């Protein structure tokens, strides 16, 4: 089978991560980059592919089989719309858009053109998340009651100097990081219907938040709490506990989620499943066993899935419409933090 030609728009951190997976893949090859930054020229030369300053020119001259959009958030929808107009399947990095209206424009364009759109919530391709979702859906925990979760970590100063947009509204941890966590929780627990939040920028002093405390109400009646911070010296984040991305410091004994039901609980990503063998009581033994998982790279699995989508062998695991729901709940957290009021997610 002839390898697919995939172009990347955006030669930053996540764009380079996608390029690495393309180099390691037998399904596809890197066709070109689109990026106006000076650093992109060296990267394109190193990869031996053409560089274009704009996506429109790339689409016209290269006609790739697919495009990965790894651009700043505000450029996701404009870039995706260019791909759809050209009839080229696109993998859009998360968040799918900055606003719900823009996300809806993409949803409608995907429906109208029937060109595939896959949104890069790559943890949906994680063996850990897949096993956790299967365990919850099996009924092993009983009726879901409570979720405690966190994403607490420290981003280095270079993260903001290399990408100054990350220190501005729309680039803080709510839209960059929490959107992943909300998507995970929606997959694990169900739709979120109400949120409360307190945000602070007291540590970094950027125009955007650095720490957020969040309460969540799910459609099934379960309640949740979430602590988010990009300046807290703690390993209780997905990246540092899951061990899926080897670049991060790994703490295999820590969990970032605990999902508790009436009959048991699941700790993620250590995958410790705790269940009562008999009477449900805090005086009764709560047995523990660990679920074992394969060691896989979610970004590599996502790329393989994107190739299947391009070839018409699969439908997108995360559509624009599904990603819009995640964005809606994420933006509700931002609104709740701004207004200091509970926000209903409709």
C-alpha positions as CSV (number, residue, x, y, z in Angstrom):
1,X,0.0,0.0,0.0
2,X,1.4,3.4,-1.0
3,X,2.1,5.5,2.1
4,X,-0.1,8.5,2.5
5,X,1.4,12.0,2.2
6,X,0.5,14.1,5.3
7,X,1.4,17.7,5.7
8,X,1.8,19.5,9.0
9,X,0.6,23.1,9.6
10,X,2.6,24.4,12.6
11,X,6.2,23.5,13.4
12,X,6.0,24.1,17.1
13,X,6.1,21.6,20.0
14,X,3.1,19.4,19.0
15,X,3.9,19.8,15.3
16,X,7.3,18.3,15.9
17,X,5.8,15.5,17.9
18,X,3.5,14.6,15.0
19,X,6.4,14.7,12.6
20,X,8.3,12.2,14.7
21,X,5.4,9.8,14.6
22,X,5.1,10.2,10.9
23,X,8.8,9.3,10.5
24,X,8.2,6.2,12.5
25,X,5.1,5.2,10.7
26,X,4.9,2.7,7.8
27,X,1.5,4.1,6.8
28,X,2.5,7.7,5.8
29,X,5.2,10.1,5.0
30,X,5.7,13.8,5.7
31,X,4.7,15.9,2.7
32,X,5.4,19.5,3.7
33,X,5.3,22.0,6.5
34,X,3.3,25.3,6.6
35,X,4.6,27.8,9.2
36,X,5.8,31.4,8.9
37,X,8.3,31.2,11.8
38,X,12.0,31.5,11.1
39,X,12.7,28.2,13.0
40,X,10.5,26.3,10.6
41,X,12.9,26.6,7.7
42,X,15.6,24.6,9.5
43,X,13.1,21.9,10.5
44,X,11.8,21.5,7.0
45,X,15.3,21.3,5.6
46,X,16.2,18.7,8.2
47,X,13.2,16.7,7.2
48,X,13.8,17.2,3.5
49,X,10.4,18.6,2.7
50,X,9.1,21.9,1.3
51,X,8.1,24.7,3.6
52,X,5.2,27.1,2.9
53,X,4.4,30.2,4.9
54,X,0.7,29.6,4.6
55,X,-1.6,26.6,4.5
56,X,-3.6,27.7,1.5
57,X,-0.4,27.7,-0.7
58,X,0.6,24.3,0.7
59,X,-2.8,22.8,-0.2
60,X,-2.7,24.2,-3.7
61,X,0.8,23.1,-4.6
62,X,1.2,19.9,-2.6
63,X,-2.3,18.3,-2.6
64,X,-1.5,16.1,0.4
65,X,-3.7,13.2,1.4
66,X,-4.2,14.7,4.9
67,X,-3.2,17.6,7.0
68,X,-2.4,17.8,10.7
69,X,-3.2,21.3,12.2
70,X,-0.8,22.0,15.0
71,X,-1.2,25.7,14.9
72,X,-2.2,28.1,17.8
73,X,-5.8,27.6,18.9
74,X,-7.2,30.6,17.1
75,X,-6.1,29.2,13.8
76,X,-7.7,25.8,14.2
77,X,-11.0,26.5,12.6
78,X,-9.8,28.7,9.7
79,X,-7.2,26.1,8.8
80,X,-9.6,23.3,9.0
81,X,-12.1,25.1,6.8
82,X,-9.3,25.6,4.2
83,X,-8.7,21.8,4.3
84,X,-12.4,21.0,3.9
85,X,-12.8,23.4,1.0
86,X,-9.8,21.6,-0.7
87,X,-11.4,18.2,0.1
88,X,-8.5,17.2,2.3
89,X,-9.1,15.2,5.5
90,X,-7.8,17.0,8.6
91,X,-6.6,16.2,12.1
92,X,-7.3,19.3,14.2
93,X,-5.3,19.7,17.4
94,X,-7.4,20.4,20.5
95,X,-9.2,22.5,21.5
96,X,-11.2,22.3,18.3
97,X,-11.8,26.1,18.4
98,X,-11.6,29.1,20.7
99,X,-15.4,29.7,20.7
100,X,-18.5,27.5,20.4
101,X,-19.7,29.5,17.4
102,X,-16.4,28.7,15.6
103,X,-16.7,25.1,16.6
104,X,-20.2,25.0,15.3
105,X,-19.0,26.5,12.0
106,X,-16.6,23.5,11.6
107,X,-19.3,21.0,12.6
108,X,-21.6,22.3,9.9
109,X,-18.8,22.5,7.3
110,X,-17.8,18.9,8.0
111,X,-21.5,17.8,7.7
112,X,-21.9,19.7,4.5
113,X,-18.7,18.6,2.8
114,X,-18.5,15.1,4.2
115,X,-14.7,15.6,4.4
116,X,-13.4,13.8,7.5
117,X,-12.4,15.8,10.6
118,X,-10.6,14.1,13.4
119,X,-9.9,16.2,16.5
120,X,-6.7,15.5,18.4
121,X,-7.9,14.4,21.8
122,X,-5.2,11.8,21.6
123,X,-5.9,10.3,25.0
124,X,-9.0,8.7,23.4
125,X,-6.4,6.4,21.8
126,X,-4.7,5.6,25.2
127,X,-4.8,2.0,26.4
128,X,-5.2,3.4,29.9
129,X,-8.2,5.4,29.1
130,X,-9.7,2.6,27.0
131,X,-9.4,0.1,29.8
132,X,-10.7,2.6,32.4
133,X,-13.8,3.4,30.2
134,X,-14.4,-0.4,29.7
135,X,-14.2,-1.0,33.5
136,X,-16.6,1.8,34.3
137,X,-19.1,0.7,31.6
138,X,-18.9,-2.9,32.8
139,X,-20.6,-1.9,36.0
140,X,-17.7,-3.0,38.2
141,X,-18.0,0.2,40.2
142,X,-21.8,0.2,40.5
143,X,-23.6,3.5,40.2
144,X,-21.0,6.3,39.8
145,X,-20.9,8.6,42.8
146,X,-17.8,10.8,42.9
147,X,-14.7,11.7,41.0
148,X,-11.6,13.4,42.4
149,X,-9.1,14.5,39.7
150,X,-6.1,16.7,39.2
151,X,-3.6,18.1,36.7
152,X,-1.0,19.8,38.8
153,X,2.5,20.4,37.3
154,X,5.1,23.1,36.6
155,X,5.6,24.5,33.1
156,X,9.1,26.0,32.7
157,X,9.5,29.6,31.8
158,X,10.8,28.7,28.4
159,X,7.3,27.3,27.6
160,X,6.0,30.9,27.6
161,X,9.0,32.6,26.0
162,X,8.9,30.1,23.1
163,X,5.2,30.6,22.6
164,X,4.1,34.0,24.0
165,X,0.5,33.4,23.0
166,X,0.4,30.8,25.8
167,X,0.5,33.6,28.5
168,X,-2.5,35.4,26.9
169,X,-6.2,34.8,27.2
170,X,-7.1,31.7,25.3
171,X,-3.7,30.1,25.9
172,X,-3.8,29.3,29.6
173,X,-4.2,25.9,31.2
174,X,-8.0,25.8,30.9
175,X,-7.9,25.7,27.1
176,X,-4.5,24.1,26.7
177,X,-4.6,21.4,29.4
178,X,-8.1,21.2,31.0
179,X,-9.7,20.6,27.7
180,X,-7.9,17.2,27.7
181,X,-9.1,16.4,31.2
182,X,-12.7,17.3,30.5
183,X,-12.6,15.1,27.5
184,X,-11.2,12.2,29.6
185,X,-13.9,12.7,32.2
186,X,-16.7,12.9,29.7
187,X,-15.5,9.6,28.3
188,X,-15.2,8.0,31.7
189,X,-18.2,9.4,33.6
190,X,-20.5,11.1,31.1
191,X,-21.7,14.5,30.1
192,X,-21.1,17.5,32.4
193,X,-24.1,19.6,33.1
194,X,-23.0,22.2,35.6
195,X,-19.6,23.6,36.8
196,X,-18.3,26.0,39.5
197,X,-14.7,27.3,39.5
198,X,-12.3,29.6,41.3
199,X,-9.2,30.8,39.2
200,X,-6.0,32.5,40.2
201,X,-3.1,34.1,38.4
202,X,-1.3,35.1,41.6
203,X,1.8,32.9,41.0
204,X,2.8,33.6,37.4
205,X,1.1,37.0,37.1
206,X,0.2,36.4,33.5
207,X,-3.1,37.9,32.0
208,X,-4.4,34.3,32.0
209,X,-5.0,31.9,34.9
210,X,-2.3,29.6,36.3
211,X,-4.4,27.7,38.9
212,X,-8.1,26.7,39.0
213,X,-10.2,24.8,41.5
214,X,-13.3,23.2,39.9
215,X,-16.5,21.5,40.9
216,X,-18.4,19.3,38.4
217,X,-21.9,17.9,38.2
218,X,-22.5,15.1,35.7
219,X,-25.7,14.2,34.0
220,X,-25.9,10.8,35.8
221,X,-25.8,12.5,39.2
222,X,-22.2,12.0,40.0
223,X,-20.2,14.9,41.4
224,X,-16.5,15.7,40.8
225,X,-13.7,18.0,41.9
226,X,-10.7,19.0,39.8
227,X,-7.5,20.9,40.7
228,X,-5.6,22.4,37.8
229,X,-2.3,24.3,38.0
230,X,0.6,24.8,35.7
231,X,2.8,26.2,38.5
232,X,2.4,23.6,41.3
233,X,5.3,21.3,42.0
234,X,3.3,18.1,42.0
235,X,3.3,15.0,39.8
236,X,-0.4,14.4,39.9
237,X,-1.0,15.0,36.2
238,X,-1.8,12.6,33.4
239,X,1.5,13.2,31.7
240,X,3.6,12.5,34.8
241,X,1.6,9.5,36.1
242,X,0.6,7.7,32.9
243,X,4.1,7.4,31.5
244,X,2.9,7.4,27.9
245,X,5.1,10.3,26.8
246,X,8.6,9.5,27.8
247,X,9.7,13.1,27.8
248,X,7.9,13.8,31.1
249,X,9.1,12.9,34.6
250,X,7.3,9.7,35.5
251,X,5.7,8.8,38.9
252,X,4.3,5.3,38.4
253,X,2.9,5.1,42.0
254,X,0.7,8.3,41.7
255,X,-2.8,8.7,40.4
256,X,-4.5,11.7,38.8
257,X,-8.1,10.3,38.9
258,X,-10.1,8.4,41.4
259,X,-13.6,7.3,40.2
260,X,-15.8,6.0,43.0
261,X,-19.1,4.2,42.7
262,X,-21.5,2.4,45.0
263,X,-19.6,-1.0,44.7
264,X,-16.0,0.0,44.0
265,X,-13.5,2.5,42.8
266,X,-10.9,2.8,40.1
267,X,-7.6,4.7,40.4
268,X,-6.2,6.0,37.1
269,X,-3.6,5.5,35.7
270,X,-2.3,2.9,38.2
271,X,-5.5,1.0,37.4
272,X,-6.0,-0.2,41.0
273,X,-9.6,-1.5,41.1
274,X,-11.0,-1.7,44.6
275,X,-14.2,-3.7,45.2
276,X,-16.2,-5.2,48.1
277,X,-16.5,-9.0,48.0
278,X,-19.5,-9.0,50.3
279,X,-21.1,-6.4,52.5
280,X,-20.5,-2.8,51.4
281,X,-19.3,-1.1,54.6
282,X,-16.3,0.9,55.7
283,X,-15.7,-1.8,58.3
284,X,-15.7,-4.5,55.6
285,X,-12.6,-5.4,53.5
286,X,-12.2,-3.5,50.3
287,X,-10.2,-5.8,48.0
288,X,-7.7,-4.4,45.5
289,X,-6.4,-5.8,42.3
290,X,-4.4,-4.1,39.5
291,X,-5.4,-4.2,35.9
292,X,-2.5,-4.7,33.5
293,X,-2.1,-2.7,30.3
294,X,0.0,-2.8,27.1
295,X,2.6,0.0,26.8
296,X,1.4,2.0,23.7
297,X,1.9,5.5,22.4
298,X,-1.4,7.3,22.0
299,X,-0.1,9.8,19.4
300,X,1.2,6.9,17.3
301,X,-2.2,5.1,17.6
302,X,-4.0,8.4,16.8
303,X,-1.9,8.8,13.6
304,X,-2.6,5.2,12.6
305,X,-6.3,5.9,13.1
306,X,-6.1,9.1,11.0
307,X,-4.6,7.1,8.2
308,X,-7.5,4.7,8.4
309,X,-9.9,7.7,8.4
310,X,-8.2,9.1,5.3
311,X,-8.5,5.8,3.5
312,X,-12.1,5.4,4.4
313,X,-11.5,2.4,6.6
314,X,-12.7,4.1,9.8
315,X,-14.8,7.0,11.0
316,X,-13.2,9.7,13.3
317,X,-13.1,8.5,16.9
318,X,-13.4,12.2,18.0
319,X,-15.5,14.2,15.6
320,X,-15.9,18.0,15.5
321,X,-19.3,17.6,17.1
322,X,-17.9,15.5,20.0
323,X,-15.0,17.9,20.5
324,X,-17.5,20.8,20.6
325,X,-19.2,19.2,23.6
326,X,-15.8,19.0,25.4
327,X,-15.1,22.6,24.4
328,X,-18.5,23.7,25.7
329,X,-17.9,22.2,29.2
330,X,-14.3,23.6,29.2
331,X,-15.5,27.1,28.3
332,X,-18.1,26.8,31.0
333,X,-15.3,26.4,33.6
334,X,-13.7,29.6,32.2
335,X,-17.0,31.4,32.5
336,X,-17.6,30.1,36.0
337,X,-14.2,31.3,37.1
338,X,-14.7,34.7,35.5
339,X,-18.3,35.3,36.9
340,X,-17.8,33.4,40.2
341,X,-21.2,31.8,39.6
342,X,-22.3,28.2,38.8
343,X,-22.7,27.7,35.0
344,X,-25.1,25.3,33.5
345,X,-23.8,23.4,30.5
346,X,-26.7,23.1,28.0
